[in-house]
Amino acid sequence: MNATDFLVRKDQLAVTELRETPESPLEDGRVRLRVEKFALTSNNITYAAFGEAMNYWGFYPAERGWGRIPVWGFGSVVESLHPAVAVGEKFYGYYPMSSSVVLQPVRPSPEGFFDGAEHRAALHAVYNNYARCSADPFYTPQTEDVQALLRPLFITSWLIDDFLADNNFFGASDNGEGLMLLSSASSKTAYGTAFQLAQRQGIEVVGLTSAANLEFCRSLGCYRRVLSYEQLDQIAADAACVYIDFAGNAGLRKTIHTRFTNLKYSSSIGGTHVEQLGGARDLPGPRATLFFAPAQIKKRNAEWGADSLGQRLLKAWQGFVGTVCDPAAPWLVVEHHTGPDAVKAAYAAVLGGRGDPRVGHMLSLAANSSA
Ligand SMILES: NC(=O)c1ccc[n+]([C@@H]2O[C@H](COP(=O)([O-])OP(=O)(O)OC[C@H]3O[C@@H](n4cnc5c(N)ncnc54)[C@H](OP(=O)(O)O)[C@@H]3O)[C@@H](O)[C@H]2O)c1
């Protein structure tokens, strides 16, 4: 049988190729999973944009010049030469944009396993973990798409909110309501963050977005105010504020650091504005600081213990999913793209970034899949 891989040129992310190769015979201790379906959002484009600098290309190596973008999704075991992993079991985790993948389970437990492939040993453990759906408290069969689309993003959102509260919003709310300014407010990670922040006292959550996405952001109901990138002058220049940057837009960052004389903290989360990314040197105000989610996980694990942290995350996730999937006003509408051509087209749309922010794209390269 053949495997299909979706490849992108590392230096030209718009150049893609679908490659079919015969599946190699399985070695002892390995398992082959059919990649049932996976989500594709700007987060995955950011993995590619920072693929060299942050080693995202290292998870699924490809031939020189080409990369395989990692994605979050579900896979089912179709072949197993590992005693702790059975054919038919389903796992949530970090997959390649491919129809199948071979993994090398290590540290198996009732909850899942880690991929022990040598080339992944130096990469962060959170990405090497595969959660057994039958034992995963986050898993429900009806919410698979929402899990693939939002779970990894929401965990970051939750940690950003927790980090800011843990640091007393860097003093922004000491003398009245501090403003939390979120760029790319229409992104899923930003609105997950706003959802959490909106439950806090003493702050005002302000969404910044492109003109086309103003109405969508307002419809979410978690931003007290939503402004376009051109409307920053509607916020007092001396307002105490924190910048939570999902766009990574160098020009916007500079404008914000220059305009807001009482900017207390500047947190760099992502880079959705792939064409306007740039360095953050020589800016007025606080240093733009990369948000490192694993550091906050480590801190809370030490303070609360892993179980307590897991329970808090699960509770918050359930509250979020309930709101996102509210049939009366869903925040997310899932679109399925099955097969090589559909995957290619969906990738081009997400890379272009001008699609409907309400849509979440679920993709599949596996034969006979309904994504
Ligand atoms: N540091 C971490 O641990 C971490 C974890 C998760 C996510 N993130 C980052 O958070 C960001 C958001 O990810 P997501 O998956 O939530 O995004 P998403 O939902 O796919 O975001 C879509 C939005 O991003 C903006 N956008 C996307 N592509 C664009 C383009 N080519 N040009 C201009 N604007 C574009 C638009 O927002 P606007 O019109 O509102 O600007 C668009 O509505 C990503 O950069 C991701 O890497 C970081």
Ligand as a Chemical Component Dictionary entry (heavy atoms), coordinates in Angstrom:
data_LIG
# 
_chem_comp.id                   LIG 
_chem_comp.type                 NON-POLYMER 
_chem_comp.pdbx_formal_charge   0 
_chem_comp.three_letter_code    LIG 
# 
loop_
_chem_comp_atom.comp_id 
_chem_comp_atom.atom_id 
_chem_comp_atom.alt_atom_id 
_chem_comp_atom.type_symbol 
_chem_comp_atom.charge 
_chem_comp_atom.model_Cartn_x 
_chem_comp_atom.model_Cartn_y 
_chem_comp_atom.model_Cartn_z 
_chem_comp_atom.pdbx_ordinal 
LIG N1  N1  N 0  3.316  30.179 21.686 1  
LIG C1  C1  C 0  2.494  29.138 21.699 2  
LIG O1  O1  O 0  2.680  28.220 22.473 3  
LIG C2  C2  C 0  1.305  29.122 20.768 4  
LIG C3  C3  C 0  0.331  28.114 20.904 5  
LIG C4  C4  C 0  -0.804 28.164 20.087 6  
LIG C5  C5  C 0  -0.921 29.170 19.122 7  
LIG N2  N2  N 1  0.063  30.096 19.006 8  
LIG C6  C6  C 0  0.005  31.121 17.958 9  
LIG O2  O2  O 0  -1.222 31.824 17.956 10 
LIG C7  C7  C 0  -1.480 32.293 16.625 11 
LIG C8  C8  C 0  -2.934 32.016 16.287 12 
LIG O3  O3  O 0  -3.085 30.662 15.874 13 
LIG P1  P1  P 0  -4.525 30.041 15.527 14 
LIG O4  O4  O 0  -4.256 28.691 15.021 15 
LIG O5  O5  O -1 -5.391 30.277 16.689 16 
LIG O6  O6  O 0  -4.977 30.989 14.331 17 
LIG P2  P2  P 0  -6.299 31.008 13.417 18 
LIG O7  O7  O 0  -7.495 30.770 14.223 19 
LIG O8  O8  O 0  -6.083 30.165 12.213 20 
LIG O9  O9  O 0  -6.196 32.557 13.026 21 
LIG C9  C9  C 0  -6.836 33.105 11.929 22 
LIG C10 C10 C 0  -6.631 34.626 12.001 23 
LIG O10 O10 O 0  -5.240 34.972 11.926 24 
LIG C11 C11 C 0  -5.047 36.125 11.081 25 
LIG N3  N3  N 0  -4.345 35.643 9.885  26 
LIG C12 C12 C 0  -4.141 34.360 9.541  27 
LIG N4  N4  N 0  -3.384 34.288 8.422  28 
LIG C13 C13 C 0  -3.087 35.538 8.064  29 
LIG C14 C14 C 0  -2.336 36.108 6.987  30 
LIG N5  N5  N 0  -1.709 35.337 6.079  31 
LIG N6  N6  N 0  -2.260 37.448 6.929  32 
LIG C15 C15 C 0  -2.866 38.221 7.859  33 
LIG N7  N7  N 0  -3.593 37.728 8.890  34 
LIG C16 C16 C 0  -3.708 36.405 8.997  35 
LIG C17 C17 C 0  -6.439 36.667 10.854 36 
LIG O11 O11 O 0  -6.743 37.394 12.038 37 
LIG P3  P3  P 0  -6.863 39.001 12.199 38 
LIG O12 O12 O 0  -7.584 39.508 11.001 39 
LIG O13 O13 O 0  -7.690 39.104 13.476 40 
LIG O14 O14 O 0  -5.462 39.532 12.361 41 
LIG C18 C18 C 0  -7.261 35.372 10.836 42 
LIG O15 O15 O 0  -8.634 35.588 11.066 43 
LIG C19 C19 C 0  -0.494 31.566 15.716 44 
LIG O16 O16 O 0  0.545  32.425 15.307 45 
LIG C20 C20 C 0  0.050  30.466 16.589 46 
LIG O17 O17 O 0  1.334  30.072 16.261 47 
LIG C21 C21 C 0  1.169  30.080 19.799 48 
# 
loop_
_chem_comp_bond.comp_id 
_chem_comp_bond.atom_id_1 
_chem_comp_bond.atom_id_2 
_chem_comp_bond.value_order 
_chem_comp_bond.pdbx_ordinal 
LIG N1  C1  SING 1  
LIG C1  O1  DOUB 2  
LIG C1  C2  SING 3  
LIG C2  C3  SING 4  
LIG C2  C21 DOUB 5  
LIG C3  C4  DOUB 6  
LIG C4  C5  SING 7  
LIG C5  N2  DOUB 8  
LIG N2  C6  SING 9  
LIG N2  C21 SING 10 
LIG C6  O2  SING 11 
LIG C6  C20 SING 12 
LIG O2  C7  SING 13 
LIG C7  C8  SING 14 
LIG C7  C19 SING 15 
LIG C8  O3  SING 16 
LIG O3  P1  SING 17 
LIG P1  O4  DOUB 18 
LIG P1  O5  SING 19 
LIG P1  O6  SING 20 
LIG O6  P2  SING 21 
LIG P2  O7  DOUB 22 
LIG P2  O8  SING 23 
LIG P2  O9  SING 24 
LIG O9  C9  SING 25 
LIG C9  C10 SING 26 
LIG C10 O10 SING 27 
LIG C10 C18 SING 28 
LIG O10 C11 SING 29 
LIG C11 N3  SING 30 
LIG C11 C17 SING 31 
LIG N3  C12 SING 32 
LIG N3  C16 SING 33 
LIG C12 N4  DOUB 34 
LIG N4  C13 SING 35 
LIG C13 C14 SING 36 
LIG C13 C16 DOUB 37 
LIG C14 N5  SING 38 
LIG C14 N6  DOUB 39 
LIG N6  C15 SING 40 
LIG C15 N7  DOUB 41 
LIG N7  C16 SING 42 
LIG C17 O11 SING 43 
LIG C17 C18 SING 44 
LIG O11 P3  SING 45 
LIG P3  O12 DOUB 46 
LIG P3  O13 SING 47 
LIG P3  O14 SING 48 
LIG C18 O15 SING 49 
LIG C19 O16 SING 50 
LIG C19 C20 SING 51 
LIG C20 O17 SING 52 
# 
